[in-house]
Each structure stands twice: as structure tokens, then as C-alpha cells.
Amino acid sequence: MPSTTANVAEPHPMMPKVNHDEIAEQMFVSDLKTFIGREIESGQAKLMNNKVIPAITRAKGAPPANHIEVRGAMEKEIDYQAWATLNRTAQEMMWDSVASCVDRQLDALIEKSDVKNPKGSLTLDPNFVVPRYIEAFDIHCMPGNYHAVTRPNDVRQGAVFDRAAAIYHMGRNGGFMNDIRGHTVVSHLFERWPGLSPKRILDIGCTVGHSTVAVAGYFPDAEVHAIDVGAGLLRYAWARAEHVGVGIHFSQQNAEATNFPDNHFDMVFSSAMLHETSHTALPRIMAECRRVLKPGGVVIHLEVPGHYSQLDTWGRIRGDYEIFYNNEPFWRGALSTDFKAKVAEAGFKDVRAGYQDATAKAVTGAAPAFRDKSKGVHQSWFIASGVK
Ligand SMILES: C[S@@+](CC[C@H](N)C(=O)[O-])C[C@H]1O[C@@H](n2cnc3c(N)ncnc32)[C@H](O)[C@@H]1O
């Protein structure tokens, strides 16, 4: 039975507290994910190169045509099956361990989300229609996904996501604040447009505001807006931001068509959002970013690194795992997309794409950190940016 109400790893007041047994369970899952990623996954490329590809080559007298052929053969290997099964199981264990911890304190979290004298605001839309590409399945296998709502003033999905995100990233995105992507967006802004001090900022696909809060911290006088699709996610995000002293205006809106006026923002950004949108939605989102930006305003889209064209065979098979076993149906499509071309096609000028070094603190005048090549996952992030 849980024996304490120890407040371990609580970086802000909205973060669900953990008792002795819960932190033990969550740390176990985090270590298990690290072990699978480092120790077991590293064997898969060896299995592929030393056994599976030579066997295909011998059998047909020619090397495999593509990674899909190799993946088919890997799926018959017990080592691969064990890795994939363990990976999926650890992911499900992560959500289970966090959900039970959130559910026992959900009433208290909802009460804490009733922020008095907020600096920012929360605008929910009871008639909001969740886009089909979000609504159809639980992304990352998170039960209820980004949008489930179970009760009035719900914060459940936000609380589960916030607590689980650090385990998911194994601490590599800024520990429990998960804010390195936000700092990296600002680092890119400082490097490309050092003179720009945005007065109005919009984050599209903010989830619980991990990146929004980080970005807002650099521009205390700016009016910062953030949108997403889930009411419970957004209520949590708003309360979380207020509890860390940052006023952000959160609203439940589809990034394909928002209610913001034309020519309104100095900076619009997204962080790890585009790979979760459909092929049809992508150009609409790009066009909407341009519509709401002022002339001279900048768009910065941060994405996961690892374009399929730059991945080796194992990298592509690993990417496909996300599609089939982690409910990321657009993973290969998004990571094969030429985001630079998409931003340019939306009418932006001076468009550039590359990899920004991940940073926990953006500094003006820092050494250049925007490069052609990725340094790898969590070391750098892909960015496509441009000016209206
Ligand atoms: C991986 S999360 C983004 C994480 C967050 N930006 C950060 O840096 O911590 C992707 C988010 O995009 C949101 N999203 C996807 N399509 C959207 C759309 N059309 N409009 C608004 N939000 C959307 C999802 O609901 C989800 O919360």
C-alpha cells in the first residue's frame, strides 16, 4: 500500500504528486524505457546488418529493395518481436502508472485549476469539433488521447500528459518542465532574427504549454496565445502556466482555421505538432499561420529530427515502429515531407530549414547553432522558418 504522500519531482503546483509506490513505479518505467532504448534497441541494427540483410541478399541474389522489405524480414525475428513488444508494453505501463496516480487526486487538481485573478485566460468552445486525425485513435497510445473530457472543469488528460512526458522523454527534454523545445525555438529566433522582439506570439498545438511557457519567459511584455484541441488539456495548461506565474491566453481552436484577426501576430510557432496533422491539414495550417501573422512577422515550425531521406535502413524501420505500434500514423509521411517547400508554398519569404541545437537557455548573440545536419534525437531539432 502507498505509505507516504511524498512530493517527489514536483516542479510546479499543478504537477500531480506522487506517493512512495507511485514514484517507484514511474521510475521503474522510466528506467525500463531507457534500458530498452539503449541496450535492446542497439542490438536490432546488428541483427539487421549481420543476419537479416545478408539472408535476403542470398535468397534473391540482390540486396533488399527498400526498408519495407527488410522490416518484413525483421518482423519474423524473435529478437525484433521481443524488442517491439517490450517497447509497446513499457509505453502502456507508463500511461497506466501515471493515470492511477492522477485519478486518485483528480478532485484536488481540478480545485487547484480554479485560479483566482489569472493573468492569462482560458476560452473553451463547447461546440468544438476535434479534427478526425486526432479523434480517430489514441496518439502515443495515451488512453483518451489529447481530447477526452470526463467531467466538468476536467484537467485529467493534461495532468496525465504532463506527468508522463518526462518519463516518455526520459528526462531529455528539460526534466519535468519539458521545456527544451521552447528554448530551442527562441534560440532559433535569436539566431535568425536577433532584432525582433515579438509583442504578440501564437503557439499552435501547445498541449500543456511546455514550450509556450518557456517562450513566454523571454518576452514578459508580450501577449502570448496558445491553441489546442482538448478542453481538459487546455484547462490544465492554463492553470499550470498561472501557477508558474506566466499569463497565457489559451483557447480551444483548430490550427487550420482560427478566430484570430488577419495580420495580428509577430511570431507564430509550432513545436512537434506538424507530424501529428494530416496531409490535407498541413497546407491549411501553413496558410493560417501566414494569415494571422503581420507583414514582417516570422513563423517557426520545430519538428522531430530525422528526415527519412537522411535515415539509414534501421532508422526508417525504427520510424515505422511509431506508425504501427505507437499510433503515429503520419510519422513517415511527415518525416518525408519537404517542410521548407511547404512553408515557401504558403507564401513565406526567406525560408530556411535545418537543425537547431537543443538548448535549455536561449542567449542573444550566441555562436551559430542552426545547421544542415541533425546531431540526433534530443541533441537538435528540425526547424523550418520564414518571414511573411
Ligand atoms: C506532440 S504535441 C505538441 C507538444 C507541444 N507543442 C510541446 O512542444 O510541448 C502535438 C499537439 O498538437 C495538437 N494539434 C494537432 N493538430 C492540431 C490542430 N489542427 N489544431 C490544434 N492543435 C492541434 C495536438 O492536440 C497535440 O496537443
The ligand as an SDF file (V2000), in Angstrom:
LIG
                    3D

 27 29  0  0  0  0  0  0  0  0999 V2000
    3.2260   16.4130  -29.6690 C   0  0  0  0  0  0  0  0  0  0  0  0
    2.0480   17.5530  -29.1950 S   0  0  0  0  0  0  0  0  0  0  0  0
    2.8720   19.1130  -29.1820 C   0  0  0  0  0  0  0  0  0  0  0  0
    3.7250   19.3900  -27.9980 C   0  0  0  0  0  0  0  0  0  0  0  0
    3.9150   20.8320  -27.5940 C   0  0  0  0  0  0  0  0  0  0  0  0
    3.8050   21.7630  -28.6740 N   0  0  0  0  0  0  0  0  0  0  0  0
    5.2570   20.9900  -26.9170 C   0  0  0  0  0  0  0  0  0  0  0  0
    6.2000   21.4930  -27.5180 O   0  0  0  0  0  0  0  0  0  0  0  0
    5.3550   20.5450  -25.7680 O   0  0  0  0  0  0  0  0  0  0  0  0
    1.0080   17.8660  -30.5980 C   0  0  0  0  0  0  0  0  0  0  0  0
   -0.1930   18.7160  -30.2290 C   0  0  0  0  0  0  0  0  0  0  0  0
   -0.7310   19.2900  -31.4200 O   0  0  0  0  0  0  0  0  0  0  0  0
   -2.1220   19.3520  -31.2600 C   0  0  0  0  0  0  0  0  0  0  0  0
   -2.7560   19.5070  -32.5590 N   0  0  0  0  0  0  0  0  0  0  0  0
   -2.6520   18.6880  -33.6350 C   0  0  0  0  0  0  0  0  0  0  0  0
   -3.3920   19.1590  -34.6530 N   0  0  0  0  0  0  0  0  0  0  0  0
   -3.9690   20.3030  -34.2230 C   0  0  0  0  0  0  0  0  0  0  0  0
   -4.8370   21.2590  -34.8140 C   0  0  0  0  0  0  0  0  0  0  0  0
   -5.2720   21.1140  -36.0560 N   0  0  0  0  0  0  0  0  0  0  0  0
   -5.1990   22.3250  -34.0910 N   0  0  0  0  0  0  0  0  0  0  0  0
   -4.7560   22.4920  -32.8200 C   0  0  0  0  0  0  0  0  0  0  0  0
   -3.9370   21.6220  -32.2090 N   0  0  0  0  0  0  0  0  0  0  0  0
   -3.5570   20.5350  -32.8870 C   0  0  0  0  0  0  0  0  0  0  0  0
   -2.4610   18.0500  -30.5600 C   0  0  0  0  0  0  0  0  0  0  0  0
   -3.7330   18.0880  -29.9540 O   0  0  0  0  0  0  0  0  0  0  0  0
   -1.3200   17.9450  -29.5690 C   0  0  0  0  0  0  0  0  0  0  0  0
   -1.6330   18.5350  -28.3380 O   0  0  0  0  0  0  0  0  0  0  0  0
  1  2  1  0
  2  3  1  0
  2 10  1  0
  3  4  1  0
  4  5  1  0
  5  6  1  0
  5  7  1  0
  7  8  2  0
  7  9  1  0
 10 11  1  0
 11 12  1  0
 11 26  1  0
 12 13  1  0
 13 14  1  0
 13 24  1  0
 14 15  1  0
 14 23  1  0
 15 16  2  0
 16 17  1  0
 17 18  1  0
 17 23  2  0
 18 19  1  0
 18 20  2  0
 20 21  1  0
 21 22  2  0
 22 23  1  0
 24 25  1  0
 24 26  1  0
 26 27  1  0
M  CHG  2   2   1   9  -1
M  END
$$$$
